Amino acid sequence: MHYVDEPAEGSIFPKLAGTYERELAPIIEQVVATPYDVIIDIGASEGYYAVGLAMRMPGATVHAYEIDARSREACAELARRNGVADRVQVHGAFTPRAFGAKRMFVICDCEGCELQALDPVLFRDADLLVELHDFLDPAITPTLVARFRDSHEITLVDTRPPDLALPVLQRLRTKDRAFAADEQRPGPMQWAWMVAR
């Protein structure tokens, strides 16, 4: 991926190095291997997942939703730089609507707005990967699990400390490795991987 010069938030190095949210790598590979028609990215930021998935899934249309105007511009630019602008549609705030897709994947990182964005009726047949922001609202995880447990198999994935032994980090001085791998999270977090039954 040819990346934008500056991320909309957080550190750019984990994204450039391929260490960003490495806990999700097996899930992302499973997503890429599934023939989804539509990908919905709620809280797309500068498009790391929206553009990355569009690049790896040429049969899918990606809808990238982001409320921040600067981030939307960066997402559109990232899509252009990587030749997928024709399949990445960049939008403002997410509003629930029918997408008419046979197979749909939703990735959601909307900084505490998960309960407002994720409608269990609209997304009953979709597979969802949701970053959970319980430090902002402790009701998020139990509420989402209750909403989707009858229609989805749910696995909670914990963040892990950065692996400072990764080969990409070995080129750096020892004292710089932790800084380079830092995703600037407020503490341990989880994702919910919800696969439609």
LUMKOL-668624 format. One record per residue (C-alpha): residue number from 1; residue in one letter; x, y, z. Coordinates in Angstrom, 3 decimals. Layout:
% residues N
+-----+------+----------+----------+----------+
! pos ! code !     east !    north !       up !
+-----+------+----------+----------+----------+
! NUM !    a !        X !        Y !        Z !
...
+-----+------+----------+----------+----------+
***
This chain:
% residues 197
+-----+------+----------+----------+----------+
! pos ! code !     east !    north !       up !
+-----+------+----------+----------+----------+
!   1 !    m !    0.000 !    0.000 !    0.000 !
!   2 !    h !    1.251 !    3.487 !   -0.849 !
!   3 !    y !    0.319 !    5.316 !    2.343 !
!   4 !    v !   -0.642 !    8.923 !    3.010 !
!   5 !    d !    2.028 !   11.123 !    4.549 !
!   6 !    e !    0.351 !   11.409 !    7.926 !
!   7 !    p !   -2.253 !    9.240 !    9.671 !
!   8 !    a !   -5.434 !   10.952 !   10.795 !
!   9 !    e !   -4.814 !    9.652 !   14.308 !
!  10 !    g !   -2.246 !    7.624 !   16.184 !
!  11 !    s !    1.220 !    6.628 !   15.096 !
!  12 !    i !    1.970 !    5.855 !   11.464 !
!  13 !    f !    4.820 !    3.385 !   12.052 !
!  14 !    p !    2.687 !    0.352 !   13.086 !
!  15 !    k !    0.616 !    0.824 !    9.921 !
!  16 !    l !    3.674 !    1.121 !    7.686 !
!  17 !    a !    5.410 !   -1.805 !    9.363 !
!  18 !    g !    2.380 !   -4.099 !    9.243 !
!  19 !    t !    2.292 !   -4.498 !   13.018 !
!  20 !    y !   -0.906 !   -2.463 !   13.517 !
!  21 !    e !   -3.645 !   -4.459 !   15.291 !
!  22 !    r !   -1.745 !   -7.665 !   14.596 !
!  23 !    e !   -4.198 !   -9.545 !   16.826 !
!  24 !    l !   -6.675 !   -9.246 !   13.966 !
!  25 !    a !   -4.446 !  -10.676 !   11.227 !
!  26 !    p !   -6.048 !  -14.165 !   11.210 !
!  27 !    i !   -9.524 !  -12.621 !   11.077 !
!  28 !    i !   -8.547 !  -10.251 !    8.254 !
!  29 !    e !   -7.177 !  -13.212 !    6.285 !
!  30 !    q !  -10.486 !  -15.021 !    6.831 !
!  31 !    v !  -12.352 !  -11.910 !    5.623 !
!  32 !    v !  -10.181 !  -11.626 !    2.514 !
!  33 !    a !  -10.857 !  -15.286 !    1.693 !
!  34 !    t !  -14.635 !  -14.734 !    1.832 !
!  35 !    p !  -16.451 !  -13.439 !   -1.279 !
!  36 !    y !  -18.146 !  -10.395 !    0.265 !
!  37 !    d !  -20.048 !   -8.100 !   -2.105 !
!  38 !    v !  -19.987 !   -5.077 !    0.194 !
!  39 !    i !  -17.637 !   -3.927 !    2.930 !
!  40 !    i !  -18.808 !   -1.268 !    5.371 !
!  41 !    d !  -16.089 !    0.551 !    7.335 !
!  42 !    i !  -17.632 !    2.647 !   10.112 !
!  43 !    g !  -14.996 !    4.997 !   11.505 !
!  44 !    a !  -12.668 !    4.586 !    8.538 !
!  45 !    s !  -10.170 !    7.285 !    9.567 !
!  46 !    e !   -7.611 !    7.648 !    6.737 !
!  47 !    g !   -8.673 !    4.337 !    5.185 !
!  48 !    y !   -6.205 !    1.738 !    6.457 !
!  49 !    y !   -8.845 !   -1.014 !    6.381 !
!  50 !    a !  -11.154 !    0.433 !    3.708 !
!  51 !    v !   -8.381 !    0.768 !    1.130 !
!  52 !    g !   -6.445 !   -2.295 !    2.264 !
!  53 !    l !   -9.508 !   -4.522 !    1.923 !
!  54 !    a !  -10.418 !   -2.976 !   -1.437 !
!  55 !    m !   -6.909 !   -3.777 !   -2.683 !
!  56 !    r !   -7.125 !   -7.392 !   -1.552 !
!  57 !    m !  -10.786 !   -7.959 !   -2.493 !
!  58 !    p !  -11.299 !   -6.740 !   -6.074 !
!  59 !    g !  -14.874 !   -8.068 !   -6.214 !
!  60 !    a !  -16.121 !   -5.936 !   -3.313 !
!  61 !    t !  -17.427 !   -2.391 !   -3.084 !
!  62 !    v !  -16.253 !   -0.546 !    0.037 !
!  63 !    h !  -18.257 !    2.137 !    1.830 !
!  64 !    a !  -15.954 !    4.111 !    4.148 !
!  65 !    y !  -17.795 !    6.213 !    6.745 !
!  66 !    e !  -15.917 !    8.898 !    8.657 !
!  67 !    i !  -17.198 !   12.019 !   10.431 !
!  68 !    d !  -13.895 !   13.932 !   10.311 !
!  69 !    a !  -13.462 !   15.896 !    7.052 !
!  70 !    r !   -9.640 !   15.735 !    7.130 !
!  71 !    s !   -9.776 !   11.964 !    7.559 !
!  72 !    r !  -12.250 !   11.637 !    4.668 !
!  73 !    e !   -9.867 !   13.566 !    2.411 !
!  74 !    a !   -6.994 !   11.317 !    3.477 !
!  75 !    c !   -9.102 !    8.191 !    2.848 !
!  76 !    a !  -10.023 !    9.370 !   -0.657 !
!  77 !    e !   -6.367 !   10.198 !   -1.337 !
!  78 !    l !   -5.233 !    6.794 !   -0.062 !
!  79 !    a !   -7.771 !    5.105 !   -2.356 !
!  80 !    r !   -6.470 !    7.152 !   -5.328 !
!  81 !    r !   -2.824 !    6.372 !   -4.552 !
!  82 !    n !   -3.603 !    2.671 !   -4.518 !
!  83 !    g !   -5.816 !    2.473 !   -7.595 !
!  84 !    v !   -9.083 !    1.582 !   -5.837 !
!  85 !    a !  -10.891 !    4.944 !   -5.845 !
!  86 !    d !  -13.535 !    3.488 !   -8.183 !
!  87 !    r !  -14.516 !    0.948 !   -5.486 !
!  88 !    v !  -14.047 !    2.942 !   -2.278 !
!  89 !    q !  -16.927 !    5.314 !   -1.650 !
!  90 !    v !  -16.117 !    7.797 !    1.104 !
!  91 !    h !  -19.061 !    9.111 !    3.151 !
!  92 !    g !  -19.623 !   11.262 !    6.224 !
!  93 !    a !  -21.485 !   10.019 !    9.302 !
!  94 !    f !  -22.896 !    6.516 !    9.089 !
!  95 !    t !  -26.654 !    6.294 !    8.817 !
!  96 !    p !  -28.203 !    2.827 !    8.762 !
!  97 !    r !  -29.630 !    1.849 !    5.378 !
!  98 !    a !  -30.111 !   -1.295 !    3.311 !
!  99 !    f !  -27.134 !   -2.111 !    1.106 !
! 100 !    g !  -28.734 !   -4.906 !   -0.924 !
! 101 !    a !  -25.671 !   -7.113 !   -0.581 !
! 102 !    k !  -25.671 !  -10.879 !   -0.686 !
! 103 !    r !  -22.599 !  -11.046 !    1.575 !
! 104 !    m !  -21.589 !   -8.109 !    3.740 !
! 105 !    f !  -18.648 !   -7.500 !    6.080 !
! 106 !    v !  -18.701 !   -4.630 !    8.576 !
! 107 !    i !  -15.626 !   -3.299 !   10.341 !
! 108 !    c !  -16.404 !   -0.745 !   13.025 !
! 109 !    d !  -14.055 !    1.498 !   14.992 !
! 110 !    c !  -16.256 !    4.449 !   15.832 !
! 111 !    e !  -14.795 !    5.516 !   19.174 !
! 112 !    g !  -17.695 !    4.642 !   21.470 !
! 113 !    c !  -20.620 !    4.985 !   19.051 !
! 114 !    e !  -20.925 !    1.230 !   18.504 !
! 115 !    l !  -24.363 !    0.997 !   20.116 !
! 116 !    q !  -25.795 !    3.725 !   17.873 !
! 117 !    a !  -24.238 !    2.378 !   14.663 !
! 118 !    l !  -24.807 !   -1.356 !   14.896 !
! 119 !    d !  -28.421 !   -2.251 !   14.254 !
! 120 !    p !  -29.040 !   -5.982 !   14.835 !
! 121 !    v !  -31.796 !   -6.073 !   12.202 !
! 122 !    l !  -29.809 !   -4.313 !    9.463 !
! 123 !    f !  -26.706 !   -6.408 !   10.145 !
! 124 !    r !  -28.399 !   -9.718 !   11.030 !
! 125 !    d !  -26.782 !  -11.504 !    8.060 !
! 126 !    a !  -23.485 !   -9.568 !    8.023 !
! 127 !    d !  -20.187 !  -10.572 !    9.580 !
! 128 !    l !  -18.885 !   -7.840 !   11.887 !
! 129 !    l !  -15.524 !   -6.955 !   13.417 !
! 130 !    v !  -16.031 !   -4.294 !   16.083 !
! 131 !    e !  -13.482 !   -2.476 !   18.209 !
! 132 !    l !  -15.061 !   -2.193 !   21.649 !
! 133 !    h !  -14.591 !    1.056 !   23.560 !
! 134 !    d !  -15.781 !   -0.008 !   27.003 !
! 135 !    f !  -13.455 !    2.534 !   28.618 !
! 136 !    l !  -15.834 !    5.169 !   27.183 !
! 137 !    d !  -19.048 !    3.247 !   27.945 !
! 138 !    p !  -18.915 !    0.002 !   29.960 !
! 139 !    a !  -22.282 !   -1.066 !   28.511 !
! 140 !    i !  -20.929 !   -1.482 !   24.961 !
! 141 !    t !  -19.692 !   -5.081 !   25.095 !
! 142 !    p !  -22.554 !   -6.607 !   27.111 !
! 143 !    t !  -25.144 !   -4.749 !   25.026 !
! 144 !    l !  -23.660 !   -5.780 !   21.668 !
! 145 !    v !  -23.233 !   -9.383 !   22.788 !
! 146 !    a !  -26.881 !   -9.462 !   23.896 !
! 147 !    r !  -28.037 !   -7.888 !   20.603 !
! 148 !    f !  -26.170 !  -10.284 !   18.333 !
! 149 !    r !  -25.847 !  -13.549 !   20.281 !
! 150 !    d !  -28.932 !  -15.156 !   18.701 !
! 151 !    s !  -27.843 !  -14.407 !   15.128 !
! 152 !    h !  -24.024 !  -14.565 !   15.354 !
! 153 !    e !  -21.173 !  -16.631 !   16.732 !
! 154 !    i !  -19.217 !  -14.133 !   18.844 !
! 155 !    t !  -15.536 !  -14.272 !   19.732 !
! 156 !    l !  -13.876 !  -11.577 !   21.835 !
! 157 !    v !  -10.271 !  -10.804 !   20.866 !
! 158 !    d !   -7.960 !   -9.101 !   23.368 !
! 159 !    t !   -5.211 !   -6.633 !   22.532 !
! 160 !    r !   -1.703 !   -7.895 !   23.196 !
! 161 !    p !    1.481 !   -6.041 !   24.036 !
! 162 !    p !    3.581 !   -5.242 !   20.971 !
! 163 !    d !    5.968 !   -7.982 !   19.880 !
! 164 !    l !    9.288 !   -6.159 !   19.989 !
! 165 !    a !   11.053 !   -9.187 !   18.483 !
! 166 !    l !    9.306 !   -8.743 !   15.117 !
! 167 !    p !   11.918 !   -8.665 !   12.328 !
! 168 !    v !   10.711 !   -5.284 !   11.036 !
! 169 !    l !   11.592 !   -3.716 !   14.399 !
! 170 !    q !   15.110 !   -5.176 !   14.591 !
! 171 !    r !   16.525 !   -2.437 !   12.371 !
! 172 !    l !   15.798 !    0.072 !   15.144 !
! 173 !    r !   17.719 !    0.794 !   18.311 !
! 174 !    t !   16.401 !   -1.197 !   21.276 !
! 175 !    k !   15.061 !    1.898 !   22.997 !
! 176 !    d !   13.157 !    2.938 !   19.831 !
! 177 !    r !   11.348 !   -0.374 !   19.257 !
! 178 !    a !    8.619 !    0.145 !   21.856 !
! 179 !    f !    8.007 !    3.680 !   20.603 !
! 180 !    a !    7.728 !    2.497 !   16.984 !
! 181 !    a !    5.289 !   -0.305 !   17.852 !
! 182 !    d !    3.112 !    1.854 !   20.121 !
! 183 !    e !   -0.457 !    2.105 !   18.779 !
! 184 !    q !   -1.258 !    4.806 !   21.358 !
! 185 !    r !   -4.124 !    2.927 !   22.986 !
! 186 !    p !   -5.544 !    4.076 !   26.332 !
! 187 !    g !   -5.086 !    0.558 !   27.755 !
! 188 !    p !   -6.064 !   -3.052 !   27.068 !
! 189 !    m !   -9.033 !   -3.317 !   24.700 !
! 190 !    q !  -11.077 !   -5.927 !   22.864 !
! 191 !    w !  -12.699 !   -6.543 !   19.508 !
! 192 !    a !  -15.837 !   -8.573 !   18.874 !
! 193 !    w !  -15.644 !  -10.877 !   15.853 !
! 194 !    m !  -19.280 !  -11.697 !   15.068 !
! 195 !    v !  -19.957 !  -14.219 !   12.324 !
! 196 !    a !  -23.526 !  -14.583 !   11.093 !
! 197 !    r !  -25.006 !  -18.040 !   11.575 !
+-----+------+----------+----------+----------+
***
